[in-house]
Amino acid sequence: MLEAEGFLQPRLDARGYLPGRRLSSMAMGTISNNDHWRTERHSILQRLSDDVGETCNISVPDGSQMVYFDRVETHWPLRVQLQKNDRVPIHCTASGKLFLNNLPSTKRSRLLAKMELTQYTPNTIVEVSELKTELKQLRKQNIGVDNEEFMHGMIAVAVPLSDEAGRFYGALAIHAPSARMSMSKALQQIPRMNAAARELIELINE
């Protein structure tokens, strides 16, 4: 019942269970609504944003979408106007692809089979087989990328908020106009992002 309701999901090795999307959302929601944790979390995001010079956000999965629940905007006037609690699709966003890759393969296939892969830009992948091929490549690096697939002129890179047990809580991402940051430059920020992700996970586990 807990699995059906989204609170638990089977481990890939079939040895027990991991938190499902609803339990992960509850955990992140606890941090979101705790004054101390909210301040600490936002401070980590702010430092990362200052370091990379672009907008940073944390998102959690909700069905076939990702939900933003914290963001730090870049100081540049040219930026993407997405807000806290905005929802974005999972098939063409960096955080969404990362979430897909953290699902058991059978659930990932089942979800993709019933999803409509809406085309938002010329770069949006709308064929399930092609998306699965890209996900397989991204899984090797444990990252998500959006190469102007959700919005024309915007790129994004995401890393997981996962603990040592492999529990996936959400995604930490940066995004920027492609005119200011290339995808190759964005990928160079992965070490900084992983360091920030570790800080956030430590905060969750306090």
N, CA and C atoms as a LAMMPS dump frame, in Angstrom:
ITEM: TIMESTEP
0
ITEM: NUMBER OF ATOMS
618
ITEM: BOX BOUNDS ff ff ff
-5.0000000000000000e+02 5.0000000000000000e+02
-5.0000000000000000e+02 5.0000000000000000e+02
-5.0000000000000000e+02 5.0000000000000000e+02
ITEM: ATOMS id mol type element x y z
1 1 1 N 0.826 -1.2 0
2 1 2 C 0 0 0
3 1 3 C 0.868 1.261 0
4 2 1 N 1.931 1.242 0.81
5 2 2 C 2.829 2.392 0.859
6 2 3 C 3.51 2.607 -0.488
7 3 1 N 3.838 1.513 -1.165
8 3 2 C 4.442 1.634 -2.49
9 3 3 C 3.436 2.202 -3.484
10 4 1 N 2.214 1.698 -3.433
11 4 2 C 1.178 2.174 -4.353
12 4 3 C 0.875 3.646 -4.145
13 5 1 N 0.968 4.108 -2.9
14 5 2 C 0.682 5.507 -2.587
15 5 3 C 1.88 6.42 -2.807
16 6 1 N 3.023 5.841 -3.18
17 6 2 C 4.191 6.659 -3.495
18 6 3 C 5.084 7.005 -2.323
19 7 1 N 4.862 6.347 -1.159
20 7 2 C 5.707 6.624 0.002
21 7 3 C 6.992 5.796 -0.02
22 8 1 N 6.937 4.624 -0.649
23 8 2 C 8.105 3.761 -0.754
24 8 3 C 8.282 3.317 -2.196
25 9 1 N 9.537 2.973 -2.538
26 9 2 C 9.81 2.375 -3.839
27 9 3 C 10.851 1.276 -3.654
28 10 1 N 10.759 0.181 -4.411
29 10 2 C 11.698 -0.937 -4.224
30 10 3 C 13.121 -0.518 -4.568
31 11 1 N 14.084 -1.088 -3.848
32 11 2 C 15.485 -0.892 -4.202
33 11 3 C 15.761 -1.592 -5.518
34 12 1 N 16.762 -1.101 -6.241
35 12 2 C 17.105 -1.71 -7.522
36 12 3 C 17.581 -3.147 -7.355
37 13 1 N 18.185 -3.441 -6.181
38 13 2 C 18.667 -4.805 -5.958
39 13 3 C 17.603 -5.698 -5.327
40 14 1 N 16.378 -5.168 -5.193
41 14 2 C 15.232 -5.901 -4.643
42 14 3 C 15.406 -6.256 -3.17
43 15 1 N 16.36 -5.621 -2.481
44 15 2 C 16.589 -5.887 -1.064
45 15 3 C 16.013 -4.759 -0.211
46 16 1 N 14.728 -4.718 -0.14
47 16 2 C 14.09 -3.705 0.679
48 16 3 C 13.554 -2.538 -0.134
49 17 1 N 13.334 -1.412 0.554
50 17 2 C 12.695 -0.263 -0.063
51 17 3 C 13.474 1.018 0.209
52 18 1 N 13.238 2.004 -0.657
53 18 2 C 13.757 3.355 -0.503
54 18 3 C 12.57 4.311 -0.409
55 19 1 N 12.777 5.531 0.085
56 19 2 C 11.675 6.506 0.114
57 19 3 C 11.153 6.77 -1.294
58 20 1 N 9.831 6.8 -1.428
59 20 2 C 9.212 7.154 -2.699
60 20 3 C 9.104 8.66 -2.836
61 21 1 N 8.496 9.118 -3.95
62 21 2 C 8.455 10.552 -4.216
63 21 3 C 7.671 11.31 -3.152
64 22 1 N 6.596 10.7 -2.615
65 22 2 C 5.789 11.425 -1.625
66 22 3 C 6.534 11.562 -0.299
67 23 1 N 7.268 10.514 0.086
68 23 2 C 8.043 10.592 1.318
69 23 3 C 9.194 11.575 1.165
70 24 1 N 9.83 11.563 -0.014
71 24 2 C 10.912 12.516 -0.276
72 24 3 C 10.389 13.94 -0.253
73 25 1 N 9.212 14.139 -0.838
74 25 2 C 8.618 15.476 -0.834
75 25 3 C 8.312 15.932 0.589
76 26 1 N 7.861 14.993 1.428
77 26 2 C 7.579 15.343 2.822
78 26 3 C 8.861 15.745 3.548
79 27 1 N 9.938 15.007 3.277
80 27 2 C 11.213 15.317 3.929
81 27 3 C 11.709 16.694 3.516
82 28 1 N 11.642 16.972 2.21
83 28 2 C 12.078 18.275 1.734
84 28 3 C 11.129 19.366 2.206
85 29 1 N 9.874 19.029 2.334
86 29 2 C 8.911 20.006 2.835
87 29 3 C 9.185 20.386 4.277
88 30 1 N 9.675 19.414 5.049
89 30 2 C 10.043 19.699 6.438
90 30 3 C 11.136 20.747 6.492
91 31 1 N 12.127 20.573 5.634
92 31 2 C 13.209 21.557 5.567
93 31 3 C 12.678 22.896 5.091
94 32 1 N 11.787 22.854 4.118
95 32 2 C 11.255 24.091 3.554
96 32 3 C 10.517 24.914 4.592
97 33 1 N 9.853 24.262 5.557
98 33 2 C 9.006 24.973 6.51
99 33 3 C 9.64 25.176 7.881
100 34 1 N 10.871 24.692 8.062
101 34 2 C 11.577 24.906 9.309
102 34 3 C 12.434 26.153 9.169
103 35 1 N 12.25 27.132 10.065
104 35 2 C 12.93 28.415 9.929
105 35 3 C 14.442 28.266 9.874
106 36 1 N 15.008 27.454 10.793
107 36 2 C 16.461 27.291 10.817
108 36 3 C 16.942 26.624 9.538
109 37 1 N 16.298 25.519 9.181
110 37 2 C 16.714 24.798 7.98
111 37 3 C 16.486 25.634 6.729
112 38 1 N 15.4 26.42 6.709
113 38 2 C 15.138 27.259 5.55
114 38 3 C 16.27 28.269 5.356
115 39 1 N 16.709 28.871 6.453
116 39 2 C 17.793 29.847 6.389
117 39 3 C 19.092 29.2 5.926
118 40 1 N 19.423 28.046 6.52
119 40 2 C 20.643 27.342 6.152
120 40 3 C 20.601 26.883 4.702
121 41 1 N 19.476 26.319 4.308
122 41 2 C 19.323 25.835 2.931
123 41 3 C 19.483 26.968 1.929
124 42 1 N 18.82 28.083 2.206
125 42 2 C 18.88 29.21 1.292
126 42 3 C 20.292 29.796 1.237
127 43 1 N 20.973 29.747 2.365
128 43 2 C 22.349 30.234 2.408
129 43 3 C 23.26 29.402 1.515
130 44 1 N 23.061 28.08 1.528
131 44 2 C 23.849 27.196 0.664
132 44 3 C 23.571 27.509 -0.8
133 45 1 N 22.3 27.685 -1.132
134 45 2 C 21.938 28.038 -2.51
135 45 3 C 22.539 29.379 -2.915
136 46 1 N 22.496 30.337 -1.996
137 46 2 C 23.027 31.675 -2.297
138 46 3 C 24.53 31.613 -2.581
139 47 1 N 25.255 30.845 -1.772
140 47 2 C 26.696 30.726 -1.991
141 47 3 C 26.993 30.078 -3.329
142 48 1 N 26.219 29.055 -3.671
143 48 2 C 26.419 28.397 -4.962
144 48 3 C 26.12 29.351 -6.1
145 49 1 N 25.022 30.095 -5.992
146 49 2 C 24.663 31.055 -7.028
147 49 3 C 25.743 32.12 -7.193
148 50 1 N 26.262 32.612 -6.077
149 50 2 C 27.329 33.612 -6.132
150 50 3 C 28.579 33.029 -6.781
151 51 1 N 28.83 31.751 -6.486
152 51 2 C 30.03 31.091 -6.999
153 51 3 C 29.963 30.888 -8.511
154 52 1 N 28.826 30.375 -8.993
155 52 2 C 28.718 30.083 -10.425
156 52 3 C 28.182 31.275 -11.214
157 53 1 N 27.591 32.24 -10.509
158 53 2 C 27.095 33.438 -11.179
159 53 3 C 25.774 33.276 -11.891
160 54 1 N 25.022 32.221 -11.545
161 54 2 C 23.747 31.975 -12.212
162 54 3 C 22.695 31.522 -11.2
163 55 1 N 21.461 31.402 -11.673
164 55 2 C 20.339 30.99 -10.825
165 55 3 C 20.48 29.529 -10.391
166 56 1 N 20.182 29.259 -9.132
167 56 2 C 20.212 27.903 -8.591
168 56 3 C 18.849 27.567 -8
169 57 1 N 18.48 26.313 -8.048
170 57 2 C 17.197 25.913 -7.475
171 57 3 C 17.236 24.488 -6.962
172 58 1 N 16.292 24.197 -6.079
173 58 2 C 16.045 22.837 -5.603
174 58 3 C 14.641 22.464 -6.039
175 59 1 N 14.473 21.266 -6.554
176 59 2 C 13.145 20.809 -6.962
177 59 3 C 12.935 19.381 -6.505
178 60 1 N 11.681 19.01 -6.351
179 60 2 C 11.316 17.653 -5.953
180 60 3 C 10.28 17.118 -6.935
181 61 1 N 10.241 15.8 -7.117
182 61 2 C 9.291 15.223 -8.069
183 61 3 C 7.864 15.203 -7.546
184 62 1 N 6.945 15.353 -8.467
185 62 2 C 5.525 15.221 -8.161
186 62 3 C 4.851 14.658 -9.402
187 63 1 N 4.719 13.346 -9.447
188 63 2 C 4.148 12.693 -10.608
189 63 3 C 5.04 12.835 -11.819
190 64 1 N 4.514 13.416 -12.889
191 64 2 C 5.291 13.609 -14.114
192 64 3 C 5.837 15.029 -14.208
193 65 1 N 5.969 15.681 -13.062
194 65 2 C 6.503 17.036 -13.021
195 65 3 C 7.508 17.179 -11.883
196 66 1 N 8.301 18.248 -11.972
197 66 2 C 9.169 18.639 -10.871
198 66 3 C 8.647 19.957 -10.328
199 67 1 N 8.715 20.122 -9.012
200 67 2 C 8.203 21.328 -8.36
201 67 3 C 9.364 22.089 -7.73
202 68 1 N 9.489 23.376 -8.051
203 68 2 C 10.504 24.213 -7.411
204 68 3 C 10.012 24.636 -6.034
205 69 1 N 10.845 24.44 -5.008
206 69 2 C 10.419 24.969 -3.721
207 69 3 C 11.477 25.866 -3.081
208 70 1 N 12.617 26.055 -3.751
209 70 2 C 13.55 27.096 -3.33
210 70 3 C 14.401 27.487 -4.524
211 71 1 N 14.66 28.792 -4.615
212 71 2 C 15.445 29.333 -5.733
213 71 3 C 16.229 30.535 -5.258
214 72 1 N 17.377 30.733 -5.878
215 72 2 C 18.148 31.964 -5.718
216 72 3 C 18.431 32.48 -7.11
217 73 1 N 17.942 33.669 -7.387
218 73 2 C 18.073 34.241 -8.721
219 73 3 C 19.438 34.896 -8.918
220 74 1 N 19.934 34.829 -10.137
221 74 2 C 21.157 35.525 -10.498
222 74 3 C 20.932 37.033 -10.471
223 75 1 N 22.007 37.779 -10.362
224 75 2 C 21.894 39.235 -10.356
225 75 3 C 21.779 39.806 -11.761
226 76 1 N 22.049 38.952 -12.783
227 76 2 C 21.984 39.436 -14.164
228 76 3 C 20.547 39.789 -14.54
229 77 1 N 20.355 40.892 -15.301
230 77 2 C 18.989 41.259 -15.72
231 77 3 C 18.389 40.25 -16.694
232 78 1 N 19.246 39.592 -17.502
233 78 2 C 18.762 38.573 -18.426
234 78 3 C 18.711 37.25 -17.691
235 79 1 N 17.497 36.777 -17.367
236 79 2 C 17.334 35.541 -16.626
237 79 3 C 15.953 34.964 -16.903
238 80 1 N 15.793 33.698 -16.532
239 80 2 C 14.521 32.993 -16.736
240 80 3 C 13.635 33.219 -15.529
241 81 1 N 12.433 33.679 -15.754
242 81 2 C 11.532 34.013 -14.65
243 81 3 C 10.661 32.815 -14.264
244 82 1 N 11.249 31.91 -13.497
245 82 2 C 10.499 30.813 -12.898
246 82 3 C 10.425 31.072 -11.401
247 83 1 N 9.329 30.674 -10.791
248 83 2 C 9.086 31.011 -9.393
249 83 3 C 9.023 29.76 -8.516
250 84 1 N 9.175 29.967 -7.215
251 84 2 C 8.977 28.9 -6.248
252 84 3 C 7.57 28.328 -6.418
253 85 1 N 7.459 27.013 -6.362
254 85 2 C 6.207 26.256 -6.539
255 85 3 C 5.79 26.099 -7.998
256 86 1 N 6.542 26.69 -8.936
257 86 2 C 6.266 26.433 -10.35
258 86 3 C 6.567 24.968 -10.656
259 87 1 N 5.832 24.42 -11.609
260 87 2 C 6.004 23.025 -12.014
261 87 3 C 6.548 22.954 -13.437
262 88 1 N 7.464 22.013 -13.653
263 88 2 C 8.052 21.836 -14.98
264 88 3 C 8.023 20.355 -15.333
265 89 1 N 7.987 20.015 -16.607
266 89 2 C 7.921 18.603 -17.015
267 89 3 C 9.223 17.865 -16.727
268 90 1 N 9.135 16.551 -16.629
269 90 2 C 10.329 15.772 -16.295
270 90 3 C 11.098 15.282 -17.523
271 91 1 N 10.479 15.257 -18.697
272 91 2 C 11.164 14.655 -19.839
273 91 3 C 12.13 15.601 -20.539
274 92 1 N 12.068 16.901 -20.238
275 92 2 C 12.91 17.852 -20.967
276 92 3 C 13.602 18.854 -20.051
277 93 1 N 13.682 18.542 -18.771
278 93 2 C 14.381 19.4 -17.822
279 93 3 C 15.506 18.601 -17.161
280 94 1 N 16.541 19.309 -16.715
281 94 2 C 17.688 18.636 -16.101
282 94 3 C 17.282 17.889 -14.841
283 95 1 N 16.509 18.545 -13.974
284 95 2 C 16.085 17.906 -12.73
285 95 3 C 15.138 16.748 -13
286 96 1 N 14.281 16.898 -14.006
287 96 2 C 13.338 15.837 -14.345
288 96 3 C 14.028 14.588 -14.852
289 97 1 N 15.019 14.756 -15.712
290 97 2 C 15.76 13.594 -16.222
291 97 3 C 16.514 12.898 -15.1
292 98 1 N 17.031 13.702 -14.18
293 98 2 C 17.729 13.126 -13.037
294 98 3 C 16.773 12.274 -12.207
295 99 1 N 15.565 12.773 -11.988
296 99 2 C 14.555 12.01 -11.268
297 99 3 C 14.241 10.706 -11.984
298 100 1 N 14.049 10.77 -13.298
299 100 2 C 13.756 9.564 -14.071
300 100 3 C 14.846 8.507 -13.887
301 101 1 N 16.088 8.966 -13.866
302 101 2 C 17.197 8.024 -13.731
303 101 3 C 17.322 7.46 -12.327
304 102 1 N 16.641 8.045 -11.365
305 102 2 C 16.671 7.521 -10.002
306 102 3 C 15.465 6.64 -9.703
307 103 1 N 14.639 6.404 -10.706
308 103 2 C 13.537 5.459 -10.571
309 103 3 C 14.012 4.06 -10.932
310 104 1 N 13.43 3.019 -10.339
311 104 2 C 13.71 1.663 -10.812
312 104 3 C 13.354 1.577 -12.297
313 105 1 N 14.093 0.782 -13.052
314 105 2 C 13.933 0.744 -14.504
315 105 3 C 12.505 0.419 -14.935
316 106 1 N 11.837 -0.487 -14.208
317 106 2 C 10.472 -0.846 -14.603
318 106 3 C 9.516 0.334 -14.41
319 107 1 N 9.687 1.063 -13.306
320 107 2 C 8.823 2.222 -13.063
321 107 3 C 9.111 3.331 -14.059
322 108 1 N 10.396 3.501 -14.388
323 108 2 C 10.767 4.52 -15.361
324 108 3 C 10.116 4.217 -16.72
325 109 1 N 10.204 2.98 -17.142
326 109 2 C 9.61 2.585 -18.425
327 109 3 C 8.098 2.738 -18.407
328 110 1 N 7.485 2.37 -17.281
329 110 2 C 6.028 2.462 -17.168
330 110 3 C 5.577 3.93 -17.202
331 111 1 N 6.323 4.779 -16.522
332 111 2 C 5.975 6.201 -16.506
333 111 3 C 6.145 6.823 -17.884
334 112 1 N 7.244 6.513 -18.543
335 112 2 C 7.488 7.073 -19.877
336 112 3 C 6.455 6.584 -20.883
337 113 1 N 6.009 5.338 -20.714
338 113 2 C 5.05 4.762 -21.658
339 113 3 C 3.708 5.482 -21.632
340 114 1 N 3.336 6.03 -20.482
341 114 2 C 2.031 6.689 -20.388
342 114 3 C 2.123 8.214 -20.431
343 115 1 N 3.34 8.745 -20.576
344 115 2 C 3.521 10.185 -20.645
345 115 3 C 3.409 10.697 -22.07
346 116 1 N 2.93 11.911 -22.197
347 116 2 C 2.972 12.593 -23.489
348 116 3 C 4.213 13.475 -23.49
349 117 1 N 5.156 13.183 -24.373
350 117 2 C 6.402 13.943 -24.438
351 117 3 C 6.176 15.195 -25.288
352 118 1 N 5.644 16.207 -24.657
353 118 2 C 5.317 17.455 -25.346
354 118 3 C 6.578 18.132 -25.862
355 119 1 N 6.506 18.656 -27.075
356 119 2 C 7.644 19.366 -27.657
357 119 3 C 7.542 20.85 -27.327
358 120 1 N 8.551 21.354 -26.591
359 120 2 C 8.577 22.754 -26.193
360 120 3 C 9.497 23.581 -27.08
361 121 1 N 10.564 22.97 -27.576
362 121 2 C 11.52 23.648 -28.453
363 121 3 C 11.966 22.645 -29.515
364 122 1 N 12.703 23.094 -30.526
365 122 2 C 13.215 22.146 -31.525
366 122 3 C 14.134 21.08 -30.925
367 123 1 N 14.71 21.348 -29.745
368 123 2 C 15.626 20.393 -29.125
369 123 3 C 14.937 19.382 -28.213
370 124 1 N 13.648 19.554 -27.939
371 124 2 C 12.939 18.633 -27.05
372 124 3 C 12.909 17.225 -27.635
373 125 1 N 13.281 16.252 -26.825
374 125 2 C 13.207 14.851 -27.241
375 125 3 C 11.776 14.361 -27.042
376 126 1 N 11.158 13.917 -28.114
377 126 2 C 9.756 13.497 -28.042
378 126 3 C 9.564 12.01 -28.344
379 127 1 N 10.654 11.316 -28.619
380 127 2 C 10.585 9.869 -28.843
381 127 3 C 11.111 9.151 -27.599
382 128 1 N 10.32 8.233 -27.066
383 128 2 C 10.701 7.534 -25.844
384 128 3 C 12.027 6.805 -26.005
385 129 1 N 12.232 6.142 -27.125
386 129 2 C 13.472 5.391 -27.339
387 129 3 C 14.686 6.312 -27.321
388 130 1 N 14.555 7.49 -27.924
389 130 2 C 15.659 8.453 -27.937
390 130 3 C 15.926 8.988 -26.538
391 131 1 N 14.846 9.243 -25.781
392 131 2 C 15.009 9.742 -24.417
393 131 3 C 15.687 8.69 -23.542
394 132 1 N 15.299 7.438 -23.705
395 132 2 C 15.912 6.369 -22.924
396 132 3 C 17.411 6.265 -23.22
397 133 1 N 17.781 6.47 -24.475
398 133 2 C 19.199 6.435 -24.843
399 133 3 C 19.97 7.539 -24.144
400 134 1 N 19.383 8.745 -24.121
401 134 2 C 20.061 9.856 -23.441
402 134 3 C 20.133 9.61 -21.941
403 135 1 N 19.045 9.107 -21.361
404 135 2 C 19.031 8.837 -19.926
405 135 3 C 20.119 7.831 -19.558
406 136 1 N 20.333 6.857 -20.402
407 136 2 C 21.362 5.853 -20.141
408 136 3 C 22.736 6.5 -20.067
409 137 1 N 22.998 7.456 -20.955
410 137 2 C 24.282 8.156 -20.942
411 137 3 C 24.417 9.035 -19.702
412 138 1 N 23.348 9.736 -19.347
413 138 2 C 23.388 10.614 -18.176
414 138 3 C 23.536 9.827 -16.883
415 139 1 N 22.98 8.609 -16.866
416 139 2 C 23.039 7.78 -15.664
417 139 3 C 24.478 7.463 -15.282
418 140 1 N 25.356 7.363 -16.263
419 140 2 C 26.76 7.055 -15.99
420 140 3 C 27.419 8.175 -15.189
421 141 1 N 26.95 9.412 -15.4
422 141 2 C 27.53 10.565 -14.704
423 141 3 C 26.687 11.007 -13.513
424 142 1 N 25.485 10.431 -13.393
425 142 2 C 24.542 10.784 -12.329
426 142 3 C 24.225 12.281 -12.341
427 143 1 N 23.911 12.789 -13.527
428 143 2 C 23.528 14.193 -13.686
429 143 3 C 22.313 14.268 -14.607
430 144 1 N 21.727 15.457 -14.691
431 144 2 C 20.676 15.732 -15.657
432 144 3 C 21.077 16.973 -16.453
433 145 1 N 20.69 17.027 -17.71
434 145 2 C 20.997 18.201 -18.529
435 145 3 C 19.761 18.617 -19.323
436 146 1 N 19.687 19.891 -19.582
437 146 2 C 18.636 20.466 -20.425
438 146 3 C 19.334 21.411 -21.39
439 147 1 N 19.492 20.965 -22.631
440 147 2 C 20.198 21.743 -23.637
441 147 3 C 19.179 22.465 -24.52
442 148 1 N 18.581 23.51 -23.951
443 148 2 C 17.535 24.29 -24.632
444 148 3 C 16.372 23.395 -25.058
445 149 1 N 15.99 22.473 -24.181
446 149 2 C 14.92 21.533 -24.485
447 149 3 C 13.571 21.957 -23.912
448 150 1 N 13.597 22.681 -22.8
449 150 2 C 12.358 23.162 -22.188
450 150 3 C 12.047 24.594 -22.621
451 151 1 N 13.07 25.428 -22.658
452 151 2 C 12.916 26.811 -23.101
453 151 3 C 14.028 27.146 -24.08
454 152 1 N 13.655 27.761 -25.172
455 152 2 C 14.654 28.16 -26.156
456 152 3 C 15.595 29.182 -25.53
457 153 1 N 16.896 28.937 -25.661
458 153 2 C 17.881 29.876 -25.137
459 153 3 C 18.268 29.635 -23.688
460 154 1 N 17.762 28.555 -23.067
461 154 2 C 18.108 28.27 -21.676
462 154 3 C 18.716 26.88 -21.553
463 155 1 N 19.824 26.786 -20.801
464 155 2 C 20.435 25.495 -20.525
465 155 3 C 20.415 25.262 -19.022
466 156 1 N 20.501 24.003 -18.62
467 156 2 C 20.495 23.678 -17.195
468 156 3 C 21.247 22.379 -16.949
469 157 1 N 21.791 22.279 -15.749
470 157 2 C 22.473 21.063 -15.298
471 157 3 C 21.999 20.778 -13.879
472 158 1 N 21.784 19.507 -13.555
473 158 2 C 21.299 19.135 -12.222
474 158 3 C 22.113 17.98 -11.65
475 159 1 N 22.252 17.999 -10.319
476 159 2 C 22.887 16.891 -9.591
477 159 3 C 21.902 16.418 -8.529
478 160 1 N 22.027 15.171 -8.088
479 160 2 C 21.043 14.639 -7.125
480 160 3 C 21.294 15.071 -5.689
481 161 1 N 20.216 15.183 -4.954
482 161 2 C 20.27 15.29 -3.5
483 161 3 C 19.972 13.893 -2.984
484 162 1 N 21.023 13.104 -2.849
485 162 2 C 20.899 11.703 -2.434
486 162 3 C 21.86 11.431 -1.299
487 163 1 N 21.441 10.589 -0.353
488 163 2 C 22.329 10.253 0.751
489 163 3 C 23.168 9.023 0.407
490 164 1 N 23.976 8.581 1.369
491 164 2 C 24.88 7.459 1.119
492 164 3 C 24.137 6.164 0.845
493 165 1 N 22.904 6.08 1.285
494 165 2 C 22.105 4.877 1.039
495 165 3 C 21.425 4.913 -0.327
496 166 1 N 21.631 6 -1.058
497 166 2 C 21.031 6.11 -2.381
498 166 3 C 19.628 6.665 -2.386
499 167 1 N 19.173 7.192 -1.242
500 167 2 C 17.838 7.774 -1.178
501 167 3 C 17.821 9.104 -1.923
502 168 1 N 16.941 9.237 -2.889
503 168 2 C 16.833 10.441 -3.718
504 168 3 C 15.783 11.368 -3.116
505 169 1 N 16.218 12.556 -2.703
506 169 2 C 15.314 13.52 -2.096
507 169 3 C 14.858 14.597 -3.081
508 170 1 N 15.672 14.884 -4.059
509 170 2 C 15.35 15.944 -5.004
510 170 3 C 16.558 16.253 -5.871
511 171 1 N 16.501 17.381 -6.554
512 171 2 C 17.58 17.764 -7.46
513 171 3 C 18.03 19.19 -7.183
514 172 1 N 19.319 19.394 -7.307
515 172 2 C 19.92 20.727 -7.221
516 172 3 C 20.37 21.096 -8.623
517 173 1 N 19.921 22.245 -9.112
518 173 2 C 20.213 22.606 -10.494
519 173 3 C 20.657 24.052 -10.625
520 174 1 N 21.389 24.31 -11.685
521 174 2 C 21.672 25.68 -12.107
522 174 3 C 21.141 25.82 -13.529
523 175 1 N 20.651 26.993 -13.858
524 175 2 C 20.275 27.237 -15.246
525 175 3 C 20.631 28.656 -15.626
526 176 1 N 20.839 28.838 -16.924
527 176 2 C 21.315 30.129 -17.413
528 176 3 C 20.985 30.285 -18.885
529 177 1 N 20.925 31.51 -19.372
530 177 2 C 20.767 31.722 -20.808
531 177 3 C 21.983 31.155 -21.541
532 178 1 N 21.746 30.461 -22.633
533 178 2 C 22.856 29.868 -23.383
534 178 3 C 23.775 30.933 -23.97
535 179 1 N 23.258 32.148 -24.116
536 179 2 C 24.09 33.239 -24.633
537 179 3 C 25.167 33.634 -23.623
538 180 1 N 24.945 33.304 -22.347
539 180 2 C 25.899 33.681 -21.306
540 180 3 C 26.707 32.484 -20.797
541 181 1 N 26.114 31.299 -20.809
542 181 2 C 26.81 30.098 -20.334
543 181 3 C 26.562 28.942 -21.287
544 182 1 N 27.631 28.386 -21.815
545 182 2 C 27.508 27.23 -22.7
546 182 3 C 27.269 25.973 -21.876
547 183 1 N 26.814 24.918 -22.524
548 183 2 C 26.613 23.665 -21.817
549 183 3 C 27.93 23.135 -21.273
550 184 1 N 29.004 23.254 -22.033
551 184 2 C 30.303 22.767 -21.559
552 184 3 C 30.742 23.515 -20.305
553 185 1 N 30.492 24.819 -20.26
554 185 2 C 30.844 25.595 -19.064
555 185 3 C 29.954 25.201 -17.891
556 186 1 N 28.682 24.943 -18.167
557 186 2 C 27.769 24.518 -17.107
558 186 3 C 28.23 23.188 -16.506
559 187 1 N 28.681 22.276 -17.344
560 187 2 C 29.14 20.975 -16.856
561 187 3 C 30.393 21.113 -15.987
562 188 1 N 31.142 22.17 -16.191
563 188 2 C 32.326 22.409 -15.37
564 188 3 C 31.949 22.782 -13.93
565 189 1 N 30.685 23.142 -13.724
566 189 2 C 30.229 23.53 -12.385
567 189 3 C 29.815 22.33 -11.536
568 190 1 N 29.823 21.123 -12.117
569 190 2 C 29.362 19.926 -11.41
570 190 3 C 30.075 19.714 -10.071
571 191 1 N 31.404 19.836 -9.993
572 191 2 C 32.054 19.642 -8.684
573 191 3 C 31.543 20.617 -7.626
574 192 1 N 31.358 21.891 -7.986
575 192 2 C 30.82 22.875 -7.043
576 192 3 C 29.403 22.486 -6.618
577 193 1 N 28.612 22.037 -7.581
578 193 2 C 27.232 21.655 -7.291
579 193 3 C 27.177 20.433 -6.384
580 194 1 N 28.037 19.45 -6.632
581 194 2 C 28.053 18.255 -5.779
582 194 3 C 28.463 18.599 -4.353
583 195 1 N 29.378 19.565 -4.206
584 195 2 C 29.78 19.99 -2.866
585 195 3 C 28.602 20.635 -2.136
586 196 1 N 27.847 21.471 -2.853
587 196 2 C 26.662 22.096 -2.26
588 196 3 C 25.599 21.05 -1.944
589 197 1 N 25.454 20.053 -2.818
590 197 2 C 24.481 18.992 -2.589
591 197 3 C 24.81 18.213 -1.318
592 198 1 N 26.096 17.977 -1.084
593 198 2 C 26.5 17.267 0.139
594 198 3 C 26.141 18.088 1.382
595 199 1 N 26.314 19.401 1.294
596 199 2 C 25.93 20.267 2.419
597 199 3 C 24.435 20.174 2.686
598 200 1 N 23.663 20.157 1.62
599 200 2 C 22.208 20.089 1.778
600 200 3 C 21.777 18.763 2.361
601 201 1 N 22.423 17.673 1.941
602 201 2 C 22.088 16.348 2.479
603 201 3 C 22.446 16.267 3.963
604 202 1 N 23.58 16.858 4.336
605 202 2 C 23.943 16.896 5.755
606 202 3 C 22.895 17.647 6.562
607 203 1 N 22.351 18.685 5.959
608 203 2 C 21.295 19.471 6.615
609 203 3 C 20.041 18.616 6.799
610 204 1 N 19.696 17.842 5.781
611 204 2 C 18.529 16.97 5.853
612 204 3 C 18.697 15.928 6.958
613 205 1 N 19.911 15.419 7.078
614 205 2 C 20.16 14.32 8.012
615 205 3 C 20.504 14.767 9.426
616 206 1 N 20.501 16.058 9.69
617 206 2 C 20.791 16.535 11.046
618 206 3 C 19.677 16.089 12.023
